[in-house]
Amino acid sequence: MGLIGCGNLGSAMLTRWIANGADPHLIKVVDNHPERITQFNMKSSALEDLSGVDVLVLAVKPWNIVEVLQRIKIEPDTVVVSMAAGVSLSKLAKALPAKQPICRVMPNIGVKLGLGVLAIAFNSYVQSSHKLSVKEILEPLGKTIELKEKDFNAVTALAGSGPAFVSLILESLMMGGVAGGLSSETAKFLALETVNTTLELIESGLHFDELRFLVSSPAGTTVAGLEVLEKDGVRGSIIQSIKAASSRAEELGQEPAGID
Ligand SMILES: NC(=O)c1ccc[n+]([C@@H]2O[C@H](COP(=O)([O-])OP(=O)(O)OC[C@H]3O[C@@H](n4cnc5c(N)ncnc54)[C@H](OP(=O)(O)O)[C@@H]3O)[C@@H](O)[C@H]2O)c1
């Protein structure tokens, strides 16, 4: 395989691939800064020297994509996998030879730990054998979900920006504990464990409202807290924040460079 761009995302992916047993000698990596590649004890390749790769992953900024694609020589059966936020399949196709198989990926920050969520969309020239190769490469980075490209703005909002929103909610839970007299350490521990427990219960099959009813005793503490959340419109605010992030992704995607 080949990788163009060994910055934040590229080096995180390379770390995961190598940790997962990929042979570094079988990965051709190109970057403007060779030291970003040699830190992995790998030799850097050149843009003009990417022959023989079956999957070519692009992890350069959106505004560098077209220039990079115009400079490389690519074989007709190589699948181009672009991580560039906001750069559409049709824009990628315009800079590549006709009928090139292309995959667009929207990863999130969890990729750094191999716990990412990666939305993927393919163009019509991608065969099932290409899909298998792409999924094999993405597997060490997290969970993949194949979607229509029209859903990518919502994915960017929910899975891309989502960790920032969840982090704010978690911090607020912690601060609530501190306001109740707990140390910040204890409050953080309890906030994180409470979220873990909630996730496990939801994943075990409980629906969101079933879980709420389960912990809501008549005239009890949970009902008192939920009443405040509903009165203050927290549910509506969170829905609106996802819609705002999605609209912004759409706006940025219409700019020539894409999102960044
Ligand atoms: N970071 C994330 O968590 C994240 C999440 C989702 C999507 N993405 C997407 O992933 C892509 C990469 O993001 P990033 O944050 O990893 O960017 P980054 O840290 O800037 O890494 C890009 C690397 O590619 C190099 N590069 C640019 N043009 C090149 C060329 N012509 N030949 C060789 N190397 C070249 C850059 O060198 P210079 O510094 O000299 O330009 C830089 O080292 C972006 O398109 C972004 O939208 C990133």
The ligand as an ORCA input file, in Angstrom:
! r2SCAN-3c Opt
* xyz 0 1
  N      -6.235     15.137     11.947
  C      -7.408     14.534     12.082
  O      -7.802     14.069     13.185
  C      -8.317     14.361     10.875
  C      -9.649     13.881     11.036
  C     -10.444     13.732      9.888
  C      -9.940     14.005      8.626
  N      -8.666     14.473      8.518
  C      -8.159     14.773      7.169
  O      -6.883     14.173      7.039
  C      -6.062     14.969      6.206
  C      -4.722     15.183      6.899
  O      -4.912     15.936      8.081
  P      -3.708     16.122      9.114
  O      -4.268     16.825     10.277
  O      -3.008     14.806      9.312
  O      -2.741     17.109      8.243
  P      -1.195     17.392      8.481
  O      -0.801     17.116      9.891
  O      -0.908     18.746      7.903
  O      -0.459     16.289      7.565
  C      -0.375     16.367      6.168
  C       1.042     16.040      5.757
  O       1.095     15.918      4.335
  C       2.220     16.659      3.867
  N       2.060     17.056      2.460
  C       1.282     18.042      1.937
  N       1.424     18.110      0.600
  C       2.311     17.151      0.256
  C       2.895     16.746     -0.973
  N       2.599     17.348     -2.128
  N       3.783     15.730     -0.937
  C       4.126     15.133      0.212
  N       3.615     15.479      1.423
  C       2.714     16.477      1.449
  C       2.257     17.847      4.790
  O       3.469     18.561      4.705
  P       3.406     20.173      4.982
  O       3.243     20.310      6.458
  O       4.727     20.664      4.467
  O       2.246     20.709      4.193
  C       2.031     17.165      6.145
  O       3.214     16.596      6.660
  C      -6.817     16.273      5.957
  O      -7.309     16.282      4.642
  C      -7.948     16.261      6.957
  O      -9.118     16.847      6.410
  C      -7.838     14.652      9.605
*
